[in-house]
């Protein structure tokens, strides 16, 4: 199954406001960003970890709802693998803007014990939702302290502006491609003979109806008359040579 991952626009909140919205049991991994002299917090919910574990080991893709307060050894391994993979992708994503490296500081399962930033400090929250067919959506968040990103604020603004232009162009290209690939039904009316009712009543199998065919054939696209053309042949097949757009 191919997951669908959606991102939300970044939000700015105090860390206290953000952490108060979390459950008391989460995976909270803290990383050091040496180049920016700051840190990063990766927050993964138990439902997200449950999906990853079942998907990795070939089990049923489902969210296990329990009131436990610790992860199993298997889930701990999955958390490490997922965290390492996300950090590699983050490093690649940041590379075009500024090269950075992440080093792990530690991980907690209770937001109250996380020594990320002070409660009143502002953080930038990047939220992602993972969706699979037949399963409730699960999420994970990446948090940056506002102070960590302030030194590169001008770089971030320039990147956002260029991304907006790129996204607009990409959106138009995708929309145009989707429209151009819509299948349309085309049919041509060769003749519409008129037969009176008495002749229709006398019509039997083997009788012949005369069907006069006009020199000009009407061509319909989705039952809308669009073209006039001439009936002919092309490579052994009946064909219509379009002469006029109506």
C-alpha positions in Angstrom: 0.0 0.0 0.0 1.3 3.5 -0.9 0.7 5.9 2.0 -0.6 9.4 1.3 1.4 12.0 3.2 0.0 15.6 3.6 1.6 18.6 5.1 0.1 21.6 6.8 1.3 25.2 6.8 3.7 25.8 9.7 2.3 27.2 12.9 3.9 29.3 15.6 2.9 28.6 19.2 4.5 28.6 22.6 5.9 25.2 23.5 3.7 25.0 26.5 0.6 25.6 24.3 1.7 22.9 21.9 2.7 20.3 24.5 -0.6 20.8 26.3 -2.4 19.4 23.2 -0.4 16.2 23.3 -1.3 12.9 24.9 0.8 11.9 27.9 2.3 9.0 25.9 4.2 10.0 22.8 7.6 9.5 21.1 9.6 12.8 21.4 13.1 12.7 20.0 15.4 15.7 20.4 18.2 16.5 17.9 21.0 19.0 17.9 21.5 21.2 14.7 25.1 22.1 15.0 25.2 24.6 12.1 22.3 26.6 13.5 23.4 26.2 17.1 19.9 25.0 17.9 17.7 21.9 18.2 14.8 20.1 16.6 12.0 17.9 18.1 10.5 15.0 16.3 7.1 14.0 17.7 5.5 10.7 16.7 2.2 9.5 18.0 1.6 5.9 19.1 -1.0 5.4 16.2 1.7 6.4 13.7 4.2 4.0 15.3 1.6 1.3 15.3 1.0 1.7 11.6 4.8 1.7 10.8 5.3 -1.5 12.9 2.5 -3.5 11.3 3.5 -2.3 7.8 7.2 -3.2 8.3 6.5 -6.7 9.7 3.7 -7.5 7.4 0.9 -7.4 9.9 -2.6 -5.9 9.5 -2.4 -2.2 8.9 -4.4 -1.0 11.9 -4.1 1.4 14.8 -3.9 -0.3 18.2 -5.6 1.8 20.9 -4.2 1.0 24.3 -3.5 2.9 27.5 0.0 1.7 27.9 2.9 4.0 28.9 5.8 2.4 27.1 6.8 1.1 23.7 7.7 -2.5 23.0 11.3 -3.4 22.0 10.0 -3.9 18.4 8.4 -0.5 18.4 11.6 1.1 19.8 13.5 -0.4 16.9 10.9 1.0 14.4 11.0 4.4 16.1 14.8 4.4 15.6 14.5 3.4 11.9 11.8 5.9 11.2 13.6 8.7 13.0 16.9 8.0 11.2 15.1 8.0 7.8 13.3 11.2 8.5 16.5 12.9 9.6 18.2 11.8 6.4 15.3 13.2 4.3 15.4 16.5 6.3 19.1 16.8 5.7 18.5 16.4 2.0 15.6 18.9 2.0 17.7 21.5 3.8 20.8 21.0 1.6 19.6 23.4 -1.2 19.1 26.2 1.4 21.9 25.6 3.9 23.8 22.4 4.8 22.9 21.1 8.2 23.5 18.0 10.3 21.5 16.4 13.0 22.9 14.6 16.1 20.5 12.9 18.5 20.3 14.2 22.1 17.7 11.9 23.5 14.1 10.7 23.5 11.3 10.8 26.0 7.7 9.4 26.0 6.1 12.0 28.2 5.9 15.7 27.0 6.4 16.9 30.6 9.9 15.4 30.8 11.1 16.8 27.4 14.0 19.3 27.8 13.6 20.9 24.4 12.9 24.5 25.1 11.4 26.6 27.9 7.6 26.4 28.1 7.2 30.1 27.1 9.5 29.8 24.1 8.0 30.0 20.6 8.3 27.0 18.3 7.6 26.5 14.6 5.4 23.4 14.2 5.5 21.5 10.9 2.7 18.9 11.0 2.3 15.9 8.7 -0.6 13.4 8.3 -0.2 9.9 7.0 -3.2 8.2 5.4 -3.8 4.6 4.3 -6.9 3.1 2.9 -9.3 1.8 5.6 -7.2 3.2 8.5 -7.7 6.3 10.5 -5.1 9.0 9.7 -2.0 9.2 12.0 0.4 12.2 12.3 3.9 13.3 13.2 5.3 16.7 13.9 8.7 18.4 13.5 9.4 21.4 15.7 12.0 24.1 15.4 12.6 26.7 18.1 11.9 30.1 16.6 15.3 31.4 17.9 17.0 28.6 16.0 15.7 29.7 12.6 16.0 33.5 13.1 19.6 33.7 11.8 18.4 32.3 8.4 15.1 34.1 8.2 16.0 35.9 5.0 17.0 32.6 3.3 13.7 31.0 4.4 11.7 34.0 3.0 13.4 33.9 -0.3 12.9 30.1 -0.5 9.2 30.4 0.3 8.7 33.0 -2.4 10.4 30.8 -5.1 8.4 27.8 -3.9 5.2 29.7 -4.3 6.0 30.5 -8.0 7.2 26.9 -8.6 4.0 25.4 -6.9 1.8 27.7 -9.0 3.5 26.6 -12.2 3.4 22.9 -11.2 -0.3 23.2 -10.3 -1.1 24.7 -13.7 0.9 22.0 -15.5 -0.8 19.2 -13.6 -4.2 20.7 -14.2 -3.6 21.1 -17.9 -2.3 17.5 -18.1 -5.3 16.2 -16.3 -7.7 18.1 -18.5 -6.0 17.0 -21.7 -6.2 13.3 -20.7 -10.0 13.3 -20.2 -11.5 10.7 -22.6 -14.2 12.1 -24.9 -16.8 10.2 -26.9 -16.8 11.1 -30.7 -19.6 10.0 -33.0 -20.7 10.9 -36.5 -24.2 10.9 -38.0 -24.1 9.4 -41.5 -27.8 9.6 -42.1 -31.2 10.1 -40.5 -33.8 8.6 -42.8 -37.5 9.2 -42.2 -39.9 6.3 -42.5 -43.7 6.7 -42.2 -45.6 4.6 -39.6 -47.4 2.4 -42.2 -44.2 1.4 -43.8 -42.6 0.7 -40.4 -45.5 -1.7 -39.6 -44.9 -3.6 -42.9 -41.2 -3.9 -42.3 -40.0 -7.5 -42.1 -36.7 -9.3 -41.8 -34.9 -9.2 -45.1 -36.5 -5.9 -46.3 -34.2 -3.2 -47.4 -34.2 0.4 -46.2 -32.7 3.1 -48.4 -30.4 5.3 -46.4 -29.2 8.4 -48.3 -25.8 9.6 -47.0 -25.0 13.3 -47.3 -21.7 14.6 -48.6 -21.3 16.6 -45.4 -21.1 14.5 -42.2 -21.8 16.0 -38.8 -19.3 15.1 -36.1 -20.3 15.2 -32.4 -18.1 15.4 -29.4 -20.0 14.3 -26.2 -23.3 14.8 -28.2 -22.4 18.3 -29.1 -22.1 19.1 -32.8 -18.5 20.3 -33.3 -17.3 19.6 -36.9 -18.4 19.0 -40.5 -16.5 16.5 -42.6 -16.4 14.3 -45.7 -16.8 10.5 -45.5 -13.9 8.6 -46.9 -11.4 5.9 -46.2 -8.0 5.8 -44.6 -5.7 2.8 -44.5 -8.5 0.4 -45.2 -10.8 1.9 -42.5 -13.8 4.2 -42.9 -12.9 7.7 -41.9 -14.1 11.3 -41.8 -12.0 14.1 -43.1 -12.7 17.1 -40.9 -13.4 20.2 -43.1 -15.0 22.7 -40.8 -15.3 23.5 -37.1 -18.8 24.6 -36.2 
